[in-house]
Amino acid sequence: MDRYELRPIGRVSSPLTDRAAAPKQGHEGAPEAVVVLDPSVAVAARDLTVGQDAIVLTWLDRADRDVQLTRPRDDPARPPTGVFSTRSPDRPNPIGLHRVRIRSIDGLRIGVHDLEALDGTPVLDVKAVVDLPGER
């Protein structure tokens, strides 16, 4: 198989340190968090604005990459489901996808709402949300 190299462009700064205590989704009570960008990507971040929605892609570095089946929401009453049909952090390539709203910008520190990633999680990319015509 081909191999690809990813390099973090920053890290998450968050009070979340215990995976078991983290919300399953950002809108389910994630605390305020900060995406701390590396100075090498400062120009790439220059047009982000407060109030803007963005997608933050993370590398879920504490995930189990051998998991292919999970019970959604860790609910034992639900049947085992292939991880590609879930948002489980445990998966062959543990890429996190988080829709956030930018609440503040202080240099390379981007304050966000609704980021459920753990403190220190590597950030791979930030992408502006572009709604399709007729959405929102």
C-alpha positions in Angstrom: 0.0 0.0 0.0 1.0 3.6 -0.5 2.1 5.6 2.5 1.4 9.2 3.1 3.1 11.6 5.5 1.0 14.0 7.6 2.5 16.7 9.8 0.6 18.5 12.5 0.0 22.2 11.9 -0.9 22.7 15.6 -2.3 21.2 18.7 -5.5 21.4 20.7 -5.4 23.2 24.1 -8.4 22.0 26.1 -9.4 21.1 29.7 -10.4 17.7 28.3 -7.8 15.2 29.3 -9.8 12.0 30.1 -11.3 10.3 27.0 -14.0 8.6 29.1 -15.2 12.0 30.4 -15.2 13.7 27.0 -18.5 14.3 25.2 -19.2 12.1 22.2 -19.9 15.2 20.0 -18.8 18.8 20.4 -22.3 20.1 20.7 -22.9 17.8 23.7 -21.0 19.9 26.2 -17.5 20.3 25.0 -15.7 23.0 26.9 -14.1 26.1 25.3 -10.9 25.0 23.5 -8.1 26.6 21.6 -6.4 25.5 18.4 -2.8 26.6 18.8 -1.3 26.8 15.3 2.4 26.5 14.4 4.1 29.7 13.2 4.8 28.0 9.9 1.1 28.2 8.9 0.5 31.8 10.1 -0.2 33.1 6.6 -2.7 30.2 5.9 -4.7 31.3 9.0 -4.7 35.1 8.3 -8.3 35.3 6.9 -10.1 33.3 9.5 -12.7 35.4 11.3 -14.5 35.3 14.6 -18.0 33.9 14.2 -17.0 31.8 11.2 -17.7 28.0 11.2 -14.7 25.8 10.3 -13.9 22.1 10.1 -10.9 21.1 12.2 -9.2 17.9 11.2 -7.3 16.2 14.0 -5.2 13.0 14.4 -6.8 11.1 17.2 -3.4 10.0 18.6 -4.8 8.0 21.5 -7.2 5.9 19.3 -7.0 2.2 18.8 -6.2 1.7 15.1 -7.1 -2.0 15.2 -10.8 -1.5 15.9 -13.1 -2.2 13.0 -16.4 -2.8 14.9 -17.9 -0.7 17.7 -21.1 -0.3 19.5 -22.4 3.2 18.6 -22.1 5.6 21.6 -20.6 2.8 23.6 -24.2 1.5 24.2 -24.2 -2.3 24.9 -27.8 -2.5 23.7 -26.8 -1.4 20.2 -25.4 -4.0 17.7 -21.8 -4.0 16.7 -21.4 -1.6 13.8 -18.5 -1.1 11.3 -16.5 2.0 12.4 -16.9 3.6 9.0 -20.6 4.0 9.8 -19.9 5.7 13.1 -17.9 8.6 14.5 -15.9 6.4 16.8 -12.4 7.7 17.4 -11.1 4.1 17.2 -10.5 3.3 13.5 -7.8 2.3 11.1 -6.9 6.0 10.3 -8.0 8.0 13.4 -8.8 11.3 11.7 -11.1 13.5 13.7 -13.6 15.7 12.0 -14.9 18.6 14.1 -17.3 21.4 13.0 -16.5 24.3 15.3 -17.3 28.0 15.5 -14.5 30.4 15.9 -15.0 32.5 19.1 -11.7 34.4 19.3 -8.5 34.9 17.4 -5.3 35.9 19.2 -2.4 35.5 16.9 -2.0 31.8 16.3 -4.4 30.9 19.1 -7.9 30.2 17.6 -10.5 29.9 20.3 -13.4 27.6 19.3 -16.7 26.3 20.5 -17.7 22.6 20.2 -14.3 20.9 19.9 -14.4 17.6 21.8 -10.8 16.7 21.2 -8.5 16.0 24.1 -5.7 18.4 25.2 -2.6 18.0 23.1 -4.4 16.3 20.1 -2.5 17.1 16.9 -4.3 19.4 14.4 -3.9 18.4 10.7 -5.9 21.1 9.0 -8.5 23.8 9.4 -11.0 24.3 6.6 -13.7 27.0 6.3 -17.3 25.7 6.1 -18.8 26.6 2.8 -22.5 26.0 2.8 -24.1 24.8 -0.4 -26.7 27.1 -2.1 -30.0 26.9 -0.2 -28.4 25.7 3.1 -28.6 27.7 6.3 
